[in-house]
Amino acid sequence: MPFKNEVTSSTASFAFFAIFVVLGVCAKDQRKQRDRISTGSSELTRTRTVKPPFPESVIRLLETTKLAYLATATDSENPGALQPHLSLMNFTYYKEGQQLIMTTRLDTKKADNLRKNGNVSVLIHDFPTLKSSAANSGKDDGNDKVGQTYSITLTGVATILSYGSEESEMLRELHTQNNPTSATFIRGEGIGVVVIDVLEARICDILDKVTTWKAGE
């Protein structure tokens, strides 16, 4: 997807602020879809919306990319006081649940936001990774568009799993295996596992054509 260098910083700031206002206004409705965690045992029990399969373009990007931009916001009870927060994150695509796995220190601004408002947006556009993957697989035909086809914005609800639970440690191990050079950010005291249940995906291709995927549809 082409980007225009002439976009001013003020316009970009306004756009980011608008996104977070929408996240805040929708927070109460989306909380109804948040994972329900059983606190009576170490193993978490969650109920999820039955989802149709992700489009192939989404799966391909999620399986070949390790970095994403995670957008969180402060508590949504007062939309006028919402403050956006953006983080660069390692992630793992958990195919079984069509979820994203991340980790965060539990004493961060990001973790505090997630406890108060689980609504998040994730932007993924690691085009060089896809280009390299295509070349290594022999699928690169020399076309500059290879590996530069999609930019994907995912919206959903994030849950910080119970620290030390069976599910938490299983997903932590999976995340470590997928990101072996980033173990410092995954393992250690006070680092929690975050699961993002994706509710909507907006996929934009090189021709600026946007398609939308929604859970439950």
Residue pairs with C-beta under 8 A, 6 or more apart in sequence:
1 125
1 150
1 151
1 204
1 205
1 206
1 208
2 206
2 208
16 71
16 84
16 86
17 82
17 84
19 71
19 84
19 121
20 71
20 73
20 82
20 83
20 84
21 79
21 82
23 71
23 73
23 76
23 82
23 117
23 119
23 120
23 121
23 155
24 73
24 76
24 79
24 82
24 117
24 119
25 76
25 79
26 119
27 76
27 117
27 119
28 76
30 118
30 119
30 157
30 199
31 118
31 119
31 157
33 49
33 157
33 197
33 199
34 118
34 157
34 159
34 197
35 44
35 46
35 47
35 48
35 157
35 159
35 195
35 197
36 45
36 46
36 47
37 44
37 45
37 46
37 159
37 161
37 162
38 44
38 45
39 162
42 162
42 164
42 165
42 166
43 165
43 166
43 167
44 161
44 162
44 165
44 166
44 167
44 168
46 159
48 97
48 197
49 197
49 199
49 215
49 216
50 215
50 216
51 98
51 198
51 215
51 216
52 213
52 215
52 216
52 217
53 59
53 98
54 62
54 98
54 198
54 201
54 213
55 201
55 203
55 211
55 213
57 149
57 150
57 152
57 203
57 205
58 150
58 152
58 201
58 203
58 213
59 93
59 95
60 130
61 124
61 126
61 130
61 150
61 152
62 93
62 100
62 124
63 93
63 95
64 126
64 129
64 130
64 133
65 91
65 124
65 126
65 129
65 130
66 90
66 91
66 92
66 126
66 129
66 178
66 179
67 88
67 89
67 90
67 91
67 124
67 126
68 88
68 89
68 91
68 100
68 122
68 123
68 124
68 126
69 86
69 87
69 88
69 89
69 122
69 123
69 124
70 86
70 87
70 88
70 89
70 102
70 110
70 120
70 121
70 122
71 84
71 85
71 86
71 120
71 121
71 122
71 123
72 84
72 85
72 87
72 110
72 113
72 114
72 117
72 120
72 158
73 82
73 83
73 84
73 85
73 113
73 117
73 119
74 81
74 82
74 83
74 85
74 113
74 116
74 117
75 116
75 117
76 82
76 116
76 117
76 119
85 109
85 110
85 113
87 104
87 110
89 102
89 104
90 102
90 103
90 175
90 179
90 182
90 185
90 186
91 100
91 101
91 102
91 122
91 175
92 100
92 101
92 102
92 171
92 174
92 175
92 178
92 179
93 99
93 100
93 101
94 100
94 101
94 171
94 174
94 195
97 195
97 197
98 198
99 195
99 196
99 197
99 198
100 122
100 154
100 156
100 195
100 196
100 198
101 171
101 174
101 175
101 193
101 194
101 195
101 196
102 175
102 193
102 194
102 196
103 172
103 175
103 185
103 186
103 191
103 192
103 193
103 194
104 110
104 111
104 114
104 160
104 191
104 192
104 194
105 111
105 190
105 191
105 192
106 160
106 163
106 190
106 191
106 192
107 190
111 160
111 192
114 120
114 158
114 159
114 160
114 194
115 160
118 157
118 158
118 159
119 155
119 156
119 157
119 158
120 155
120 156
120 157
120 158
120 196
121 153
121 154
121 155
122 153
122 154
122 155
122 156
122 196
123 151
123 152
123 153
123 154
124 151
124 152
124 153
124 154
125 150
125 151
125 152
127 147
127 148
128 147
129 147
130 146
130 147
130 148
130 149
131 140
131 146
131 147
131 148
132 147
133 147
134 140
134 146
134 147
139 146
140 146
140 147
145 206
148 206
149 205
149 206
150 203
150 204
150 205
151 203
151 204
152 201
152 202
152 203
152 204
153 201
153 202
153 204
154 196
154 198
154 200
154 201
154 202
155 198
155 199
155 200
155 201
155 202
156 196
156 197
156 198
156 199
156 200
157 196
157 197
157 199
158 194
158 195
158 196
158 197
159 194
159 195
159 196
159 197
160 192
160 193
160 194
161 167
161 168
161 171
161 192
161 193
161 194
161 195
162 168
163 192
168 192
168 193
169 193
171 193
171 195
172 186
172 187
172 193
175 186
175 193
176 183
176 186
176 187
179 185
179 186
185 191
197 215
198 215
199 214
199 215
200 212
200 213
200 214
200 215
201 212
201 213
201 214
202 210
202 211
202 212
203 210
203 211
203 212
203 213
204 210
